[in-house]
Amino acid sequence: MSTVEHRAERTEDAPYAALNDGRVFDKEVIPRIEVSGKNVPGPCAEVRRGSALDRVVARHEESRELDISLDDPDPRFPSERESWADPDRDFVAIKQKDCMVMSVPLYTTLGRHNGIQFTGTDDRIRPAFVAADLRRRLSEAQPHIVLEKYAKVGTGQIMEMIKGSQVELEVSEAVRLAHDLLLLVDLATGASDDIGEVA
């Protein structure tokens, strides 16, 4: 039966040492044994298992507080934000990349779509509308503009965002759309206002 010699390659600045059989050990706990007359780290000696277990338990205690209270500022959001970003409208998601800062919305009523009518002591009508706001995902550097259509759903007195109506626009796309809408308005009204060219 041949004797296998285990050698570990390690440097002073490396926290781990790799044995020539592919295993990796923490330098701090690798024992040294005599193999073929040489004093080298080896897996045959008794490893101080308690030291690794102590570190796992300590890390467990450190990392167990995972919940984020919605009553407190979410630490994932920047303390300094754009002037247009309203903290009361922060969009909090489970995944940080989906979290967003948002501006206050602008509303435009839609006369050609169904709204709802409230009856009783406060008779009034809530028309359908388009909401537009500025948003930026925390995972992105630049903001974008979002349009959403809200209208009556079903036979009840329920108004909500119409599924599939949300449109996300890059700022440059919103500029182009705004110019195109004004051109169509000019066409419809016979006006000839010069709104300039879009870059």
C-alpha angles and dihedrals in degrees: 000000000000124000115238115217115216116207126184124207111210140146131208093253096046115092093205136049124210120215120217090248091065101260122128125213136185107254091224094063104031107119121217120231137176111256118169089346095306128112103229137146111271141172093231095077125081110275119214094245094176094069093060091043091051090054092049092051091048091049090048092055091046096050103037095090097083103143120104115210113229089209091066129058109279106246089214090069120080117255089219114051142165115293090242095053111104111210090208089062099049109142106225116199134174091245114058092219089063095051114108142190112221140191125228109279129249117220129211117184120230115215094184094060131070119266128176134258123220116209133190127052091350108045109189144131127235108204125210112264148182117238119206126187143156119250140175126193113223088235092058132069099211131055126235136201123245129201121195130180120219121191144141115300123205124333098308131082094270126130121186142144110296111242112253094014097107114109123189116202132189110231091252090051091050089053091053092047092049091053092046092051091050090049090053090048089052089049092050095046099036091240123146104200114159106235094171132238125298113239 
